[in-house]
Amino acid sequence: MLFNMESNMDSDAGDEVVNVFHVALTSKNTESDDKIALKWEEILTSKSSVLDKLKVRSGNILVAATPKNPKYFNFPHCDGFKEDVLRRNMRPTMHHLLELAR
């Protein structure tokens, strides 16, 4: 899927990292949050060169864990697509509203 997106990128897209990569999936609640985060961190860091070409600013993983609230995991570009634990279980825009980067 990422390689298909890469082939459709405009070569004149500029240098600014502006895109966001969202993944939503379901879970049976058998895995811990740390295990889920580690698995996706490995996936995103292994694909970081493709994500860089796609100008991806952050990877956001939503895990629908019915009947509970969904789990959110955020992997920012500035941290090399490693999970930002402060953002765990926050919707992707909440970090900016709370100004956690400051």
N, C-alpha and C positions, 0 to 999 in steps of 0.2 A: 504494500500500500504506500509506504513512504517513497519508494523508488518511482512509482507512478506519479506521485505528486511532484517529485523532483524534475521529472521530464516535462512537466507542464509549467514550471517556473519561468518567469520572464527573465532573461539574462540581464536586463537593465533594471533590476529590482532595487538597486541601491545597496548601501552597506548597513542600514539600520535594521536591528533585530526587532521585528514587530509582530510576528505571528505567534499563535498559541495552539498547541497540540492537545486536544481533549480526547480522552478514552473513557468510555463508560462500560461497565461490565457488572455482572451479577456474581454473588458469592453465596456459598452455603454456610458462611460463618464458621468454617472449620479452621481457617488460617488466622494467625494473630496479625495485628496491624504491622508489627515490625517485619514479619515475614513477607507480607504483601508489599510493603515499601521497599524492602531489599530486592525482591524479585523485579519490580519495575525500575528500580534504580539501575540494576544490572542491564536491563533491556535498553533503557534510554542512554546510558553512558556508552554502551556498545554501538549505538546508532548515532552518536553525537556528531560525527562528520556529516551525515545526511541531514540531521536536524540543523546544523550550522548552515548548510547550503540552502535550506528552506527558510532561513531567517527566523527560527523558532525561539521565542523569548522564554517560554516555559512549557513544561509538559504537566498536564493536570489529569489525574486519574480519579474517577468517581467509581466507587464500588457500592452498588445497591445491595444492602444486606437486610433484606426483608425479614421480619416485619420491623426492624429497627431503622434508625436514621441512616442515611448513606454515609460512607466514609470518604474523605477527600485526602488526596496526597498530591503535593506540589513539588515539582522538580525544576527550579529556575536555571536558566542558561548561565547566569553569572556564577553559579556554584558548580558548573560542569555537569548539570543535570543530576546532581545528588539531592536527596530529599532535604527540604528545609523543614525541620521538625517543628519549628514555631508555627508553621502554616498548616500542620496536620489537622484534619477535620474542620478546616475553614474553606468556605467556598473561594474559588480562585480570586475574586475581586475583593474579598474582605481584608486581605493583607494590605492593599493599597488604601482602603478606607480607614483602617486603624493606624496607618503610617508606621508599620512595624519596622520598615527598613531604616527609619531614623533612630 
